[in-house]
Amino acid sequence: VQLQASGGGLVQAGGSLRLSCAASGRTFESVPLAWFRQAPGTEREFVATISWNGGSTRYSDSVKGRFTISRDNAKKMLYLQMNVLKPEDTAVYYCAAAAGGIPTMRLSAYPYWGQGTQVTVSS
């Protein structure tokens, strides 16, 4: 699976952004997908994950209620709708695909990664 993230940018606190991740590869439709983020000087952290059919999602506590993960298997696309953005959401956001199994927060379960897209939230 190859992944290409886009949609990042500069936004004021309280604003919204929608990240997209375009995928290629035959197994995209059958594996869990996720978004992670990494701020300068910190480790990459889990944001959200979604099952192969979109029927199950999980979020980190820091984004729950503000972010929504979704996928369109027909278009081979993954999305992250981010609302009520805060300065602490500033980071490089990465999309990732698992090799199989169920959605998980564990970074090590995702062998396939996009290149990242920068999100900057100003106060």
MILOLUM-867506 format. One record per residue (C-alpha): residue number from 1; residue in one letter; chain; x, y, z. Coordinates in steps of 0.2 Angstrom, whole numbers. Example, Ala and Ser with C-alpha at 12.3 -4.5 7.8 and 13.67 -1.06 7.14 Angstrom:
BEGIN
+-----+------+------+-------+-------+-------+
| pos | code | unit |     u |     v |     w |
+-----+------+------+-------+-------+-------+
|   1 |    A |    A |    62 |   -22 |    39 |
|   2 |    S |    A |    68 |    -5 |    36 |
+-----+------+------+-------+-------+-------+
REM end
This chain:
BEGIN
+-----+------+------+-------+-------+-------+
| pos | code | unit |     u |     v |     w |
+-----+------+------+-------+-------+-------+
|   1 |    V |    A |     0 |     0 |     0 |
|   2 |    Q |    A |     6 |    17 |    -5 |
|   3 |    L |    A |    -1 |    33 |     4 |
|   4 |    Q |    A |    -1 |    51 |     0 |
|   5 |    A |    A |    -7 |    64 |    13 |
|   6 |    S |    A |   -13 |    81 |     9 |
|   7 |    G |    A |   -24 |    95 |    15 |
|   8 |    G |    A |   -13 |   103 |    29 |
|   9 |    G |    A |   -11 |   121 |    31 |
|  10 |    L |    A |   -12 |   136 |    43 |
|  11 |    V |    A |   -28 |   139 |    52 |
|  12 |    Q |    A |   -34 |   150 |    67 |
|  13 |    A |    A |   -39 |   142 |    83 |
|  14 |    G |    A |   -57 |   137 |    82 |
|  15 |    G |    A |   -56 |   133 |    63 |
|  16 |    S |    A |   -57 |   118 |    53 |
|  17 |    L |    A |   -47 |   108 |    41 |
|  18 |    R |    A |   -50 |    92 |    31 |
|  19 |    L |    A |   -35 |    80 |    28 |
|  20 |    S |    A |   -35 |    68 |    14 |
|  21 |    C |    A |   -25 |    52 |    11 |
|  22 |    A |    A |   -24 |    44 |    -7 |
|  23 |    A |    A |   -20 |    26 |    -7 |
|  24 |    S |    A |   -14 |    14 |   -20 |
|  25 |    G |    A |   -12 |    -5 |   -19 |
|  26 |    R |    A |   -24 |   -20 |   -20 |
|  27 |    T |    A |   -26 |   -22 |    -1 |
|  28 |    F |    A |   -32 |    -5 |     4 |
|  29 |    E |    A |   -50 |   -10 |     5 |
|  30 |    S |    A |   -47 |   -24 |    18 |
|  31 |    V |    A |   -36 |   -16 |    31 |
|  32 |    P |    A |   -38 |    -4 |    45 |
|  33 |    L |    A |   -31 |    14 |    42 |
|  34 |    A |    A |   -26 |    27 |    54 |
|  35 |    W |    A |   -20 |    45 |    57 |
|  36 |    F |    A |    -5 |    49 |    68 |
|  37 |    R |    A |     3 |    66 |    72 |
|  38 |    Q |    A |    20 |    72 |    77 |
|  39 |    A |    A |    24 |    89 |    85 |
|  40 |    P |    A |    42 |    95 |    85 |
|  41 |    G |    A |    53 |    87 |    99 |
|  42 |    T |    A |    39 |    74 |   103 |
|  43 |    E |    A |    35 |    56 |    98 |
|  44 |    R |    A |    23 |    51 |    85 |
|  45 |    E |    A |     6 |    49 |    93 |
|  46 |    F |    A |   -10 |    41 |    88 |
|  47 |    V |    A |   -25 |    52 |    83 |
|  48 |    A |    A |   -38 |    40 |    75 |
|  49 |    T |    A |   -41 |    24 |    67 |
|  50 |    I |    A |   -55 |    16 |    57 |
|  51 |    S |    A |   -59 |    -2 |    52 |
|  52 |    W |    A |   -59 |    -9 |    34 |
|  53 |    N |    A |   -77 |    -6 |    32 |
|  54 |    G |    A |   -79 |    10 |    42 |
|  55 |    G |    A |   -90 |     2 |    55 |
|  56 |    S |    A |   -78 |     4 |    69 |
|  57 |    T |    A |   -68 |    20 |    74 |
|  58 |    R |    A |   -57 |    25 |    89 |
|  59 |    Y |    A |   -50 |    42 |    94 |
|  60 |    S |    A |   -37 |    48 |   106 |
|  61 |    D |    A |   -44 |    57 |   121 |
|  62 |    S |    A |   -37 |    74 |   115 |
|  63 |    V |    A |   -47 |    74 |    98 |
|  64 |    K |    A |   -62 |    65 |   103 |
|  65 |    G |    A |   -78 |    75 |    99 |
|  66 |    R |    A |   -68 |    87 |    87 |
|  67 |    F |    A |   -61 |    75 |    74 |
|  68 |    T |    A |   -69 |    63 |    63 |
|  69 |    I |    A |   -60 |    49 |    53 |
|  70 |    S |    A |   -69 |    42 |    37 |
|  71 |    R |    A |   -64 |    32 |    22 |
|  72 |    D |    A |   -71 |    29 |     4 |
|  73 |    N |    A |   -65 |    12 |    -2 |
|  74 |    A |    A |   -71 |    14 |   -19 |
|  75 |    K |    A |   -60 |    30 |   -21 |
|  76 |    K |    A |   -46 |    23 |   -10 |
|  77 |    M |    A |   -47 |    38 |     1 |
|  78 |    L |    A |   -45 |    41 |    19 |
|  79 |    Y |    A |   -50 |    57 |    27 |
|  80 |    L |    A |   -49 |    67 |    44 |
|  81 |    Q |    A |   -61 |    81 |    47 |
|  82 |    M |    A |   -54 |    92 |    61 |
|  83 |    N |    A |   -65 |   104 |    69 |
|  84 |    V |    A |   -63 |   117 |    84 |
|  85 |    L |    A |   -44 |   116 |    81 |
|  86 |    K |    A |   -32 |   121 |    95 |
|  87 |    P |    A |   -14 |   127 |    95 |
|  88 |    E |    A |    -9 |   110 |   103 |
|  89 |    D |    A |   -15 |   101 |    87 |
|  90 |    T |    A |    -1 |   109 |    78 |
|  91 |    A |    A |     9 |    94 |    70 |
|  92 |    V |    A |    14 |    84 |    55 |
|  93 |    Y |    A |     0 |    72 |    52 |
|  94 |    Y |    A |     3 |    55 |    44 |
|  95 |    C |    A |    -9 |    43 |    37 |
|  96 |    A |    A |    -5 |    24 |    39 |
|  97 |    A |    A |   -11 |     7 |    34 |
|  98 |    A |    A |   -11 |    -9 |    44 |
|  99 |    A |    A |    -6 |   -25 |    37 |
| 100 |    G |    A |   -22 |   -33 |    43 |
| 101 |    G |    A |   -31 |   -36 |    59 |
| 102 |    I |    A |   -42 |   -25 |    69 |
| 103 |    P |    A |   -40 |    -6 |    72 |
| 104 |    T |    A |   -27 |    -2 |    85 |
| 105 |    M |    A |   -18 |    13 |    93 |
| 106 |    R |    A |    -1 |     4 |    92 |
| 107 |    L |    A |    10 |    13 |    80 |
| 108 |    S |    A |    20 |    -4 |    77 |
| 109 |    A |    A |     4 |   -11 |    69 |
| 110 |    Y |    A |     5 |     0 |    54 |
| 111 |    P |    A |    19 |    -4 |    42 |
| 112 |    Y |    A |    13 |     8 |    28 |
| 113 |    W |    A |    15 |    27 |    30 |
| 114 |    G |    A |    12 |    42 |    20 |
| 115 |    Q |    A |    24 |    57 |    19 |
| 116 |    G |    A |    15 |    68 |    31 |
| 117 |    T |    A |     6 |    85 |    29 |
| 118 |    Q |    A |     9 |   100 |    41 |
| 119 |    V |    A |    -5 |   107 |    51 |
| 120 |    T |    A |    -2 |   123 |    60 |
| 121 |    V |    A |   -15 |   131 |    72 |
| 122 |    S |    A |   -12 |   149 |    77 |
| 123 |    S |    A |   -19 |   156 |    93 |
+-----+------+------+-------+-------+-------+
REM end
